[in-house]
């Protein structure tokens, strides 16, 4: 695995303290497991001012999304380092992911890396996600 540092600084999130579920089957594939579950509330990552990208589970004290630290102002966060697997997953593959949201069967539609947040100086293998190669290249550096 390779450790990468993020260029993502002051990204807007909205905190929702209520339990929630997001159906991601449209963008992640039609598998019945492709729901994000947040029984303890969630941070909603914003694509822009009016569009939610996805939810991120809160850290233990609910002060930030997992894998993020407080940014320069309230509601904004900086991405912590991540780890990526060495190989790129190709379109047509199906990858079973273990996440804090529950198991997800991800249908690869374009080349992706399997990514992990950092925990205790290494990858947190209990929580991973698939991220487009182009997004990794645009948002992270070694």
Kinemage of the C-alpha trace (Angstrom):
@kinemage 1
@onewidth
@group {chain A} dominant
@subgroup {mainchain}
@vectorlist {calphas} color= white
{ca unk a 1} P 0.000 0.000 0.000
{ca unk a 2} L 1.001 3.575 -0.578
{ca unk a 3} L 0.407 6.549 1.757
{ca unk a 4} L -0.938 9.728 0.147
{ca unk a 5} L -1.545 13.233 1.460
{ca unk a 6} L -4.605 15.244 0.548
{ca unk a 7} L -4.973 18.546 -1.259
{ca unk a 8} L -8.550 18.749 0.084
{ca unk a 9} L -8.712 21.652 2.527
{ca unk a 10} L -11.745 23.442 3.951
{ca unk a 11} L -14.328 21.072 2.454
{ca unk a 12} L -17.911 21.800 3.513
{ca unk a 13} L -19.800 19.176 5.529
{ca unk a 14} L -23.202 19.419 7.181
{ca unk a 15} L -23.755 17.523 10.446
{ca unk a 16} L -27.002 15.560 10.844
{ca unk a 17} L -27.361 14.073 14.362
{ca unk a 18} L -30.292 11.850 13.378
{ca unk a 19} L -29.928 8.282 12.090
{ca unk a 20} L -30.032 8.193 8.300
{ca unk a 21} L -29.710 5.960 5.268
{ca unk a 22} L -28.657 6.967 1.757
{ca unk a 23} L -29.461 4.726 -1.204
{ca unk a 24} L -26.330 4.786 -3.418
{ca unk a 25} L -27.460 2.097 -5.895
{ca unk a 26} L -27.751 4.580 -8.763
{ca unk a 27} L -24.059 5.513 -8.617
{ca unk a 28} L -22.543 2.383 -6.992
{ca unk a 29} L -24.521 -0.377 -8.719
{ca unk a 30} L -27.875 -2.065 -8.180
{ca unk a 31} L -26.739 -4.462 -5.435
{ca unk a 32} L -29.086 -4.487 -2.432
{ca unk a 33} L -26.125 -3.790 -0.091
{ca unk a 34} L -25.341 -0.410 -1.653
{ca unk a 35} L -26.845 1.724 1.083
{ca unk a 36} L -24.925 4.010 3.413
{ca unk a 37} L -26.155 3.474 6.978
{ca unk a 38} L -25.540 6.040 9.715
{ca unk a 39} L -27.288 4.969 12.925
{ca unk a 40} L -25.392 7.575 14.994
{ca unk a 41} L -25.818 10.545 12.687
{ca unk a 42} L -23.534 11.538 9.838
{ca unk a 43} L -21.593 14.301 8.194
{ca unk a 44} L -22.886 15.042 4.699
{ca unk a 45} L -20.075 15.934 2.299
{ca unk a 46} L -21.140 18.654 -0.087
{ca unk a 47} L -20.302 18.584 -3.822
{ca unk a 48} L -21.328 22.209 -4.059
{ca unk a 49} L -23.562 24.610 -2.139
{ca unk a 50} L -26.747 22.642 -2.894
{ca unk a 51} L -25.702 19.040 -3.631
{ca unk a 52} L -24.751 16.271 -1.211
{ca unk a 53} L -22.039 13.895 -2.429
{ca unk a 54} L -22.286 11.195 0.231
{ca unk a 55} L -22.314 10.693 3.968
{ca unk a 56} L -19.293 10.145 6.196
{ca unk a 57} L -19.560 8.523 9.614
{ca unk a 58} L -18.625 10.724 12.594
{ca unk a 59} L -15.458 10.150 14.575
{ca unk a 60} L -15.802 8.858 18.142
{ca unk a 61} L -16.605 12.239 19.703
{ca unk a 62} L -18.612 13.453 16.668
{ca unk a 63} L -16.318 16.455 16.202
{ca unk a 64} L -15.427 15.617 12.588
{ca unk a 65} L -16.100 13.079 9.844
{ca unk a 66} L -13.897 9.956 10.075
{ca unk a 67} L -10.679 10.657 8.176
{ca unk a 68} L -11.023 14.434 8.422
{ca unk a 69} L -9.847 17.148 10.841
{ca unk a 70} L -11.314 20.571 11.587
{ca unk a 71} L -10.569 23.166 8.942
{ca unk a 72} L -10.227 26.926 9.225
{ca unk a 73} L -13.892 27.566 10.117
{ca unk a 74} L -16.934 25.777 11.507
{ca unk a 75} L -18.406 23.149 9.193
{ca unk a 76} L -15.245 22.907 7.073
{ca unk a 77} L -12.707 20.072 7.288
{ca unk a 78} L -9.300 19.022 5.904
{ca unk a 79} L -8.760 15.445 4.687
{ca unk a 80} L -6.269 13.355 6.633
{ca unk a 81} L -3.752 11.106 4.821
{ca unk a 82} L -5.052 7.948 3.154
{ca unk a 83} L -3.609 4.676 1.918
{ca unk a 84} L -4.311 3.148 -1.493
{ca unk a 85} L -3.833 -0.400 -2.686
{ca unk a 86} L -1.073 -0.864 -5.240
{ca unk a 87} L -3.343 -2.178 -7.991
{ca unk a 88} L -6.061 -0.364 -9.903
{ca unk a 89} L -9.460 -2.081 -10.119
{ca unk a 90} L -10.909 -2.232 -13.641
{ca unk a 91} L -14.388 -1.694 -15.077
{ca unk a 92} L -16.486 -4.850 -14.886
{ca unk a 93} L -14.987 -5.999 -11.577
{ca unk a 94} L -17.138 -6.273 -8.465
{ca unk a 95} L -15.404 -5.488 -5.180
{ca unk a 96} L -16.748 -6.411 -1.733
{ca unk a 97} L -15.883 -3.526 0.588
{ca unk a 98} L -15.917 -3.482 4.388
{ca unk a 99} L -17.051 -0.032 5.541
{ca unk a 100} L -18.317 1.754 8.643
{ca unk a 101} L -21.625 1.982 6.736
{ca unk a 102} L -21.831 -1.804 6.459
{ca unk a 103} L -20.755 -4.120 3.627
{ca unk a 104} L -20.936 -2.714 0.117
{ca unk a 105} L -20.670 -4.626 -3.152
{ca unk a 106} L -19.145 -2.040 -5.478
{ca unk a 107} L -19.493 -2.520 -9.227
{ca unk a 108} L -16.479 -0.863 -10.862
{ca unk a 109} L -17.581 1.318 -13.788
{ca unk a 110} L -14.292 3.140 -14.323
{ca unk a 111} L -10.759 2.544 -12.987
{ca unk a 112} L -10.607 2.931 -9.176
{ca unk a 113} L -8.224 2.537 -6.271
{ca unk a 114} L -9.351 0.898 -3.048
{ca unk a 115} L -8.617 3.489 -0.350
{ca unk a 116} L -8.266 3.437 3.439
{ca unk a 117} L -8.183 6.181 6.053
{ca unk a 118} L -5.144 6.304 8.298
{ca unk a 119} L -5.481 4.835 11.789
{ca unk a 120} L -2.637 4.380 14.292
{ca unk a 121} L -0.030 5.124 11.617
{ca unk a 122} L -1.319 2.638 9.058
{ca unk a 123} L -4.359 1.827 6.908
{ca unk a 124} L -7.672 1.218 8.691
{ca unk a 125} L -8.645 -2.019 6.983
{ca unk a 126} L -12.029 -2.034 8.757
{ca unk a 127} L -13.198 0.875 6.589
{ca unk a 128} L -12.399 1.219 2.890
{ca unk a 129} L -13.913 2.763 -0.221
{ca unk a 130} L -13.416 2.837 -3.984
{ca unk a 131} L -12.281 6.127 -5.495
{ca unk a 132} L -11.821 6.962 -9.163
{ca unk a 133} L -8.176 7.000 -10.248
{ca unk a 134} L -8.689 10.497 -11.675
{ca unk a 135} L -10.015 11.766 -8.310
{ca unk a 136} L -7.060 10.242 -6.437
{ca unk a 137} L -4.647 11.857 -8.907
{ca unk a 138} L -6.409 15.237 -8.601
{ca unk a 139} L -6.860 15.273 -4.807
{ca unk a 140} L -3.782 13.526 -3.351
{ca unk a 141} L 0.017 13.510 -3.575
{ca unk a 142} L 2.759 11.205 -2.238
